[in-house]
Amino acid sequence: NRTAAQVGHSAVMTCPPRTGATMVTWKISPKIGGPCTLGFRADQNLVNRTNCSDSVKSEFKPEQFYALEIQQVGMADEGNYSCEVVNQEGNFHQMYQLTVLVPPRLSLYCDNHSIPVCEAAAGRPAAEILWVPENSSTTEIDSHDNGTVTVLSRFTAHSTDRKTVTCKVYHATLNETMSTDCSSPQSDLILYIAIALGFLIIITFMAVIYYFKLHGCRLCHKTKPPDTSLTHSLEDDTTEVEPYTTYVQKENTIYNSVSDLTGGQNLP
């Protein structure tokens, strides 16, 4: 049977459920270190330990099916475990393959380019990382010498309108959801300043146009050429009146001469 235990926790495995056992033997073959053997003889009520650490214990109680307990499971405890029970009916075996699970260290942060990064570090087995909203992402996997794996995922989609993104981490020991907002306050400030400057430039441009339009009209009124039609009319009238004035003056001269002549004839 395959069984799993989280590092730092306890693991319990049992022998075949048989009664009247005269001998029970646990054999342990870890991936790291040498084999370990725990034996129990019922007729002598004797427990024999060979090359086993203190964290491996068994009380060899029939009501507990001669259960074996590993306290504070570590990476070195991973391996194969077998129990053999002997009674009058024969020999019975139970096999286990113990896998040690290591929960990853989770972190969600924004890198120097304001890109969300979700990391599940030193987990065993490797964690699975998903993003909400579902968009493109890049994943890096780094395997360590102790069997743990670090998974790093970068959210690379730029088409989403949502500022907050959510990272979901799935692992045999946990399911976690984390959210972050990597929108840069400095970028928002620059955007607001650019919008304000744009409005200011537009208002200034309109004000300049209005100013030149207003003062240009005033200048047109000030420099408007005088109306020469009246002057031309007066000159024409003067030209027309001058012949008549000359004629009248001539008539008056003739009249005066005749008067003088007539007056001279009437004298005694």
SVG drawing of the C-alpha trace seen along z (x, -y; Angstrom):
<svg xmlns="http://www.w3.org/2000/svg" viewBox="-29 -170 52 194">
<polyline fill="none" stroke="black" stroke-width="0.4" points="0.0,0.0 1.1,-3.5 0.8,-5.9 2.0,-9.5 2.8,-11.6 3.6,-15.2 7.0,-16.1 7.0,-16.9 3.8,-14.9 3.3,-11.3 2.8,-8.2 1.0,-5.1 1.1,-1.7 -0.5,1.5 0.1,5.2 -2.4,7.7 -5.3,8.2 -4.5,11.7 -5.1,13.1 -2.9,15.4 0.3,14.0 3.4,15.6 5.9,13.4 5.6,10.0 8.4,8.4 8.7,4.9 11.3,4.4 12.2,0.9 14.2,0.1 14.5,-3.7 15.9,-5.4 18.5,-7.1 20.4,-5.1 20.5,-1.4 17.7,1.0 15.9,1.2 14.2,4.2 11.8,4.3 10.8,7.8 8.3,9.0 8.0,12.5 4.7,13.0 5.9,16.0 8.7,14.0 7.0,10.6 10.3,9.4 11.0,6.5 14.2,6.5 15.4,3.3 18.1,3.4 19.5,0.1 16.2,-1.8 16.0,-5.4 14.1,-6.5 11.4,-8.1 10.3,-4.6 8.1,-3.0 5.7,-0.1 3.9,1.2 3.0,4.4 -0.5,4.4 -2.9,6.9 -5.9,4.5 -3.8,2.0 -2.8,4.6 0.8,4.2 0.9,0.7 4.2,-1.0 4.4,-4.7 7.0,-7.1 7.1,-10.4 8.1,-13.6 8.4,-12.2 11.5,-13.4 12.8,-13.0 15.0,-10.1 12.0,-8.1 10.8,-7.7 11.0,-4.1 9.5,-0.7 7.9,0.8 6.8,4.4 5.1,6.3 5.1,10.0 2.8,11.8 3.2,15.4 0.6,17.5 -0.6,21.1 -2.3,20.4 0.9,19.3 2.8,16.1 1.0,13.0 2.6,9.9 1.6,6.3 3.7,3.9 3.8,0.1 5.6,-2.5 5.9,-5.6 6.1,-9.0 7.0,-12.1 5.2,-15.3 6.8,-18.7 4.4,-21.7 5.9,-24.5 6.6,-27.9 4.2,-30.2 4.8,-33.8 3.1,-36.3 4.9,-39.5 5.6,-42.0 8.9,-42.0 10.9,-45.1 8.7,-45.3 5.4,-45.2 4.7,-41.7 2.9,-39.4 5.1,-36.4 3.7,-33.4 6.2,-31.0 5.9,-27.7 9.3,-27.0 10.9,-23.7 7.7,-21.6 7.4,-17.8 6.0,-16.9 5.9,-19.9 3.0,-22.3 0.6,-23.3 0.0,-27.1 -3.0,-28.6 -4.0,-32.2 -7.3,-34.1 -8.1,-35.5 -6.8,-32.7 -4.2,-34.1 -0.8,-33.3 2.0,-32.7 5.5,-31.3 6.6,-28.6 10.0,-27.8 10.8,-24.5 13.9,-24.1 14.7,-20.7 16.8,-20.6 19.2,-17.9 16.9,-17.0 14.1,-16.0 12.1,-19.2 11.0,-21.3 10.5,-25.1 7.8,-26.2 7.8,-29.9 5.1,-31.3 4.9,-34.7 1.7,-36.3 2.5,-37.6 -0.9,-38.7 -1.3,-42.4 -4.7,-42.4 -6.8,-42.1 -8.6,-45.1 -8.4,-43.8 -5.6,-45.2 -5.9,-42.5 -4.8,-39.0 -5.2,-35.8 -2.7,-33.0 -4.0,-29.5 -1.6,-26.9 -2.6,-23.2 -0.5,-20.7 -1.0,-17.4 -0.7,-19.3 -2.5,-22.5 -4.7,-24.5 -4.1,-28.2 -5.4,-31.3 -3.5,-34.6 -4.2,-37.9 -2.2,-41.0 -2.3,-44.3 0.9,-45.1 -0.3,-48.3 2.4,-50.9 1.4,-54.0 4.2,-55.9 2.7,-54.9 -0.7,-56.1 0.8,-59.4 2.6,-59.9 -0.7,-59.1 -2.6,-61.6 0.0,-64.3 0.1,-63.6 -3.7,-64.0 -3.6,-67.2 -0.9,-68.6 -2.9,-67.7 -5.9,-69.6 -3.7,-72.5 -2.1,-72.6 -5.5,-72.5 -6.9,-75.3 -3.8,-77.4 -4.0,-76.9 -7.7,-77.9 -6.9,-81.0 -4.2,-82.1 -6.5,-81.7 -9.2,-83.7 -6.7,-86.4 -5.3,-86.9 -8.8,-86.8 -10.0,-89.5 -7.1,-91.8 -6.9,-91.2 -10.4,-92.6 -9.6,-95.6 -6.6,-96.3 -8.7,-96.0 -11.1,-98.7 -8.2,-101.0 -6.4,-100.8 -9.5,-100.9 -8.9,-103.4 -10.9,-106.6 -14.0,-106.9 -12.9,-108.8 -16.4,-108.9 -17.4,-112.1 -14.1,-113.8 -14.7,-113.0 -18.2,-114.3 -17.0,-117.6 -14.3,-118.0 -16.8,-117.3 -19.3,-119.8 -16.5,-122.4 -15.5,-121.8 -19.1,-122.2 -19.6,-125.4 -16.4,-127.2 -17.6,-127.9 -20.8,-129.4 -18.9,-131.6 -16.7,-132.9 -19.7,-133.6 -21.4,-135.6 -18.2,-137.5 -18.0,-138.5 -21.6,-139.5 -21.2,-141.7 -18.2,-143.4 -20.1,-144.2 -23.0,-145.5 -20.8,-147.8 -19.2,-149.2 -22.6,-149.9 -23.8,-151.6 -20.7,-153.8 -21.2,-154.7 -24.8,-155.5 -24.2,-157.6 -21.7,-159.7 -24.1,-160.5 -26.7,-161.8 -24.4,-164.3 -25.0,-168.0"/>
</svg>
